């Protein structure tokens, strides 16, 4: 675990779960700043980071937490019907020394579980009896995994150089002495210098004694209150048993695998204007034609969308159905397009699927060149869903509504 530092209609549910899952895994152990507890001595950021890496490694972490999600507009979720992933909730967190963790959010609509073994992340939403699963990038695995730099000693100079490199694209604050969940902590705030989409800033706090991360919050542009925050109200550094982190969703739960498929003719694609087989990275990288061949039909994947170049196309799995995920642009201003045929054995993204559970979302309707769609505009981004000519689409990104709508209208 290395001081716990490694421990981020139906279509809309996929996006919400993915966003919530990434936010939660990136903020494994967080706490609200109380301002009333003990604070550490002032220290330069590089020194505070080095001390955190050199701090004694805890046996594990157990915490009571409160997750705040202010992304959804007021009135879009009826009382008592919202998933804790979308509305926020109280819960508990367990992290093992190995890096495995489980985060449980509790609500009247049903609990949510976010579990990771260091290689995959599984999000189970009891309110919809759905599992969202994805593999973590190789670089996100536990820091104890040997690599080419495993024997190198971390020095103050190396940390300062890394901070200087970060400062080229981010505005980075100093290490502010704070108190988090009753523990002395250092808090740092970063904000993008260039295109950050609708992201305003992010804030993180770590225990000054153990080095464990104890708070991460995400702020939208122009807002002083975080729109996403997971707050540990109580924390202890005790060993965590396997039974606390090894939980499985019900066998009858629907599974959406969001990991790009790596199989002949249906693998992850890295494809942009002018690129082709000669630009393939290893055997897993294939062309747009390969993805369409695996699907058995053509998809709408123009070279540019809303002024952004196409960067990649991937095959993903939604329940019993394959779908295509296209990425446009780079950085936080990226726009993603998820599309697949409607109907079939499992209409994975049908707006009225599964007993009307998606009808609980009261989303504004919009016109996409004659097709009726729905739009969810949040402080950090926009999601547009619509169906046309037997195809179902989800367009999402950290962009204003007009950009997402333009992208949706460009899918031809």
C-alpha positions in Angstrom: 0.0 0.0 0.0 3.0 2.3 0.6 1.3 4.5 3.2 -2.0 4.1 1.4 -1.2 6.5 -1.4 -2.3 4.1 -4.2 -5.7 3.6 -2.6 -10.1 8.8 -9.2 -31.8 6.9 -19.0 -29.2 3.6 -18.4 -26.5 5.3 -20.5 -26.5 8.1 -17.9 -26.1 5.6 -15.1 -23.0 4.3 -16.8 -21.5 7.8 -16.9 -22.5 8.6 -13.4 -21.0 5.4 -12.0 -17.8 5.9 -13.9 -17.4 9.5 -12.8 -18.3 8.6 -9.2 -16.0 5.5 -9.2 -13.0 7.5 -10.6 -13.7 10.3 -8.0 -13.8 7.8 -5.2 -10.8 5.8 -6.1 -8.8 9.0 -6.5 -9.9 10.0 -3.0 -9.6 6.8 -1.1 -9.3 8.3 2.3 -10.4 11.9 2.8 -11.8 14.1 5.5 -13.4 17.5 5.8 -11.2 20.3 7.2 -12.5 21.0 10.6 -10.0 23.8 11.6 -10.4 22.8 15.2 -7.9 20.0 15.6 -4.1 19.9 15.9 -2.1 21.3 13.0 1.5 20.5 12.1 4.4 22.9 11.9 4.8 25.0 8.7 6.9 23.2 6.1 7.8 23.6 2.4 5.7 21.5 0.0 8.7 19.4 -1.2 9.7 18.7 2.4 6.2 17.8 3.4 5.9 15.3 0.5 9.3 13.7 1.2 8.4 13.3 4.9 5.1 11.7 3.9 6.9 9.1 1.7 9.4 8.4 4.5 6.7 8.1 7.2 6.1 4.8 9.0 3.7 2.7 7.0 0.4 2.1 8.8 -1.0 -1.4 9.2 -4.2 -0.3 7.5 -6.9 2.3 7.6 -10.4 2.2 8.8 -12.6 5.3 8.6 -16.2 6.6 8.8 -16.8 8.8 5.8 -19.2 11.2 4.3 -19.4 11.5 0.5 -20.8 14.7 -1.0 -21.9 14.8 -4.6 -23.1 18.2 -5.8 -22.9 17.4 -9.5 -26.6 16.8 -10.2 -28.9 19.8 -10.6 -31.5 20.4 -7.9 -34.8 18.5 -8.6 -33.3 16.0 -11.1 -33.6 13.2 -8.5 -36.8 12.5 -6.6 -36.6 12.0 -2.9 -35.8 8.5 -1.8 -35.0 7.3 -5.3 -31.4 8.4 -5.7 -28.4 6.1 -5.7 -25.8 7.2 -3.0 -23.3 7.5 -5.9 -25.4 10.3 -7.4 -26.8 12.0 -4.3 -24.0 11.5 -1.7 -24.2 9.5 1.6 -22.5 8.4 4.8 -20.4 5.3 4.8 -17.3 3.4 5.8 -13.9 2.8 4.3 -11.3 0.0 4.7 -7.8 -0.1 3.2 -5.4 -2.9 3.6 -1.6 -2.5 3.7 -1.5 -4.3 0.3 -3.6 -1.5 -1.3 -6.8 -3.4 -1.5 -9.8 -1.4 -0.4 -13.6 -1.2 0.0 -15.7 1.9 0.3 -19.3 1.5 1.3 -22.0 4.2 0.9 -25.3 3.7 2.7 -28.7 5.1 1.7 -32.4 4.2 1.8 -32.3 3.6 -1.9 -29.7 0.9 -1.5 -26.0 0.7 -0.6 -23.2 1.2 -3.1 -19.8 -0.6 -2.9 -16.6 0.4 -4.5 -14.0 -2.4 -4.3 -10.5 -2.7 -5.7 -7.8 -5.3 -5.6 -5.2 -3.0 -7.1 -5.8 -4.2 -10.6 -9.5 -3.7 -11.1 -12.2 -1.5 -9.7 -15.7 -2.8 -9.2 -18.6 -0.4 -8.4 -21.9 -2.1 -7.3 -25.0 0.1 -7.1 -27.8 -1.7 -5.2 -30.4 0.8 -6.3 -30.2 -0.5 -9.8 -28.6 -3.9 -9.0 -25.8 -3.1 -11.5 -22.1 -3.7 -11.4 -19.6 -1.4 -13.3 -16.2 -2.9 -13.7 -13.0 -1.6 -15.2 -9.3 -2.5 -15.1 -6.9 0.1 -13.6 -4.1 1.5 -15.8 -0.9 -0.4 -15.3 0.7 2.7 -13.7 -2.1 2.9 -11.1 -1.3 -0.5 -9.5 0.2 -0.7 -6.0 3.4 1.1 -5.6 5.0 -2.0 -4.1 5.0 -3.6 -7.6 8.7 -3.8 -8.7 9.7 -1.6 -11.6 12.8 -0.1 -13.2 13.0 2.7 -10.5 12.3 0.4 -7.5 15.9 0.7 -6.2 16.1 4.5 -6.5 16.0 6.6 -3.4 13.5 9.4 -3.3 15.3 12.7 -2.6 14.2 16.3 -1.9 15.8 17.3 -5.2 13.8 14.8 -7.2 10.5 15.9 -5.5 11.3 19.5 -6.2 12.0 18.8 -9.9 8.7 16.9 -10.1 6.9 19.8 -8.6 8.6 22.2 -11.0 7.4 20.1 -13.9 3.9 20.0 -12.5 3.9 23.8 -12.1 4.3 24.1 -15.9 0.7 23.2 -16.5 -0.8 23.5 -13.0 -0.9 26.3 -10.4 0.3 24.5 -7.2 -0.1 26.0 -3.7 2.3 25.4 -0.8 1.7 22.8 2.0 -0.8 24.5 4.2 -0.9 23.2 7.9 -4.4 22.0 8.5 -6.4 19.6 10.7 -8.4 16.8 9.0 -10.6 14.3 10.9 -8.8 15.2 14.1 -5.4 14.5 12.6 -2.6 17.1 11.8 -2.4 17.4 8.0 -0.9 19.3 5.1 -3.2 20.5 2.4 -2.3 21.4 -1.2 -4.4 22.9 -3.9 -3.8 22.6 -7.6 -5.7 24.2 -10.5 -5.1 23.9 -14.3 -3.3 26.8 -16.0 -4.7 26.1 -19.5 -7.7 24.0 -20.7 -9.2 22.4 -17.6 -12.6 21.9 -19.0 -15.0 23.0 -16.3 -12.6 21.9 -13.5 -11.6 24.8 -11.3 -9.3 23.1 -8.8 -8.6 20.1 -6.7 -7.5 19.9 -3.1 -5.8 17.1 -1.2 -4.8 16.6 2.5 -2.5 14.0 4.0 -1.7 13.0 7.5 1.5 14.8 8.6 2.5 11.8 10.7 1.6 8.7 8.7 1.6 10.2 5.2 -1.9 8.7 4.5 -4.2 10.8 2.2 -7.1 12.1 4.2 -8.9 14.4 1.9 -9.5 15.1 -1.7 -12.0 17.6 -3.0 -12.9 18.8 -6.5 -14.1 22.3 -7.3 -15.8 23.6 -10.4 -14.8 26.9 -12.1 -16.0 29.9 -10.1 -17.2 27.9 -7.1 -15.9 28.1 -3.6 -17.6 24.9 -2.3 -16.5 21.5 -3.6 -18.8 19.6 -5.9 -17.2 16.3 -5.0 -15.8 15.5 -1.6 -15.3 12.3 0.4 -14.9 13.2 4.1 -13.6 10.9 6.8 -15.2 11.9 10.0 -13.2 9.4 12.1 -10.1 7.5 11.2 -7.8 4.8 12.8 -4.7 3.1 11.5 -5.5 -0.5 12.3 -5.0 -3.7 10.3 -7.9 -4.6 8.0 -9.0 -8.2 7.6 -9.7 -9.8 4.2 -13.4 -10.1 5.0 -13.6 -6.3 5.2 -12.4 -5.8 1.6 -13.4 -9.0 -0.1 -17.1 -8.6 -1.0 -19.0 -9.8 -4.1 -22.1 -8.3 -5.7 -25.3 -10.5 -6.0 -25.1 -13.1 -8.7 -28.2 -11.7 -10.4 -26.6 -8.2 -10.8 -26.2 -6.8 -14.3 -22.6 -6.3 -15.2 -21.2 -3.5 -17.4 -17.5 -4.0 -18.2 -16.0 -0.6 -19.1 -12.6 -1.9 -19.8 -11.6 -1.7 -23.5 -11.6 -5.2 -25.0 -8.3 -6.8 -25.9 -9.1 -9.5 -28.4 -8.3 -9.9 -32.2 -10.4 -7.5 -34.2 -11.9 -5.9 -31.1 -9.2 -4.3 -29.0 -8.4 -0.9 -27.8 -7.8 1.6 -30.6 -5.5 4.5 -30.8 -6.6 6.2 -34.0 -6.5 9.8 -35.2 -6.5 11.8 -38.4 -3.8 10.3 -40.7 -3.0 7.4 -38.5 -3.3 3.7 -39.4 -1.8 0.3 -38.8 1.7 1.8 -39.1 0.9 3.8 -35.9 -0.2 0.7 -33.9 1.1 0.3 -30.4 1.7 -3.4 -29.7 -0.9 -6.0 -30.9 -3.7 -4.5 -28.8 -4.0 -1.4 -30.9 -6.2 -1.6 -34.0 -7.9 0.6 -36.5 -11.4 2.1 -36.6 -12.2 -0.5 -39.2 -11.3 -3.3 -36.8 -13.7 -2.0 -34.2 -16.5 -1.6 -36.7 -15.8 -5.2 -37.9 -16.0 -6.5 -34.4 -19.3 -4.7 -33.9 -20.7 -5.8 -37.2 -21.9 -2.3 -38.2 -20.5 1.2 -38.9 -20.4 3.8 -36.1 -20.4 7.6 -36.3 -16.8 8.6 -35.7 -15.8 11.7 -37.7 -12.2 12.8 -37.6 -13.2 16.0 -35.7 -16.1 16.7 -33.4 -17.1 20.1 -32.0 -13.7 21.3 -33.2 -11.8 18.5 -31.4 -9.7 15.8 -33.2 -10.5 12.1 -32.7 -7.8 10.6 -30.5 -9.0 7.0 -29.9 -11.7 4.4 -30.5 -12.3 1.5 -28.2 -14.6 -1.5 -27.9 -16.3 -1.8 -24.5 -18.8 -4.1 -23.0 -22.2 -3.0 -21.7 -24.0 -6.0 -20.2 -24.5 -8.5 -23.0 -23.7 -6.0 -25.7 -20.6 -4.5 -27.3 -20.3 -0.8 -27.8 -17.8 1.7 -29.2 -16.2 4.5 -27.1 -14.6 7.3 -29.1 -12.5 10.0 -27.5 -12.1 13.5 -28.9 -9.5 16.1 -27.7 -7.1 15.8 -24.8 -6.9 16.8 -21.2 -9.9 17.8 -19.2 -11.7 19.3 -22.2 -12.0 15.8 -23.7 -15.4 14.7 -25.1 -16.3 11.0 -25.1 -18.9 9.3 -27.3 -20.4 5.9 -26.4 -22.6 4.3 -29.0 -24.2 1.0 -30.0 -27.2 -0.5 -31.6 -30.5 -0.4 -29.8 -32.7 -3.4 -29.1 -31.3 -7.0 -29.0 -31.1 -9.4 -26.0 -29.9 -6.7 -23.7 -30.7 -3.1 -24.6 -27.8 -1.9 -22.4 -28.4 1.8 -22.8 -32.1 2.1 -23.5 -33.5 5.2 -21.8 -36.5 3.3 -20.4 -34.7 0.0 -19.5 -35.0 -2.1 -16.4 -38.4 -1.4 -15.1 -38.2 2.3 -15.7 -35.5 2.9 -13.1 -34.0 5.6 -15.5 -37.3 7.4 -15.5 -36.5 8.5 -12.0 -34.2 11.1 -13.6 -36.0 14.2 -14.5 -33.8 15.5 -17.3 -34.6 18.3 -19.8 -35.3 17.2 -23.3 -33.4 18.6 -26.2 -33.6 18.2 -30.0 -30.7 16.6 -31.8 -31.4 17.2 -35.5 -34.9 15.8 -35.1 -34.1 13.2 -32.5 -35.4 13.7 -29.0 -32.6 13.5 -26.4 -32.0 14.2 -22.7 -29.3 16.5 -21.3 -27.7 16.5 -17.8 -25.7 19.7 -17.2 -23.5 19.6 -14.1 -20.9 21.9 -12.6 -18.1 19.7 -14.0 -19.5 18.6 -17.3 -22.4 17.7 -19.5 -24.0 14.4 -20.6 -26.3 14.2 -23.7 -28.2 10.9 -24.5 -30.3 10.2 -27.6 -31.3 7.6 -30.1 -31.4 7.8 -33.9 -31.7 5.4 -36.8 -31.5 2.3 -34.5 -28.4 3.6 -32.7 -28.0 4.8 -29.1 -25.6 7.5 -28.1 -24.1 9.0 -25.0 -22.0 12.2 -25.4 -20.1 13.3 -22.3 -17.3 15.7 -21.3 -16.1 18.4 -18.9 -17.6 21.0 -21.3 -20.6 23.4 -21.3 -23.9 22.2 -22.6 -23.5 24.0 -26.0 -20.3 22.1 -26.7 -21.8 18.7 -25.8 -24.9 19.5 -27.9 -22.7 20.5 -30.9 -20.8 17.3 -30.6 -24.0 15.3 -30.5 -25.2 17.0 -33.7 -21.9 16.2 -35.4 -22.4 12.5 -35.1 -23.4 11.7 -38.7 
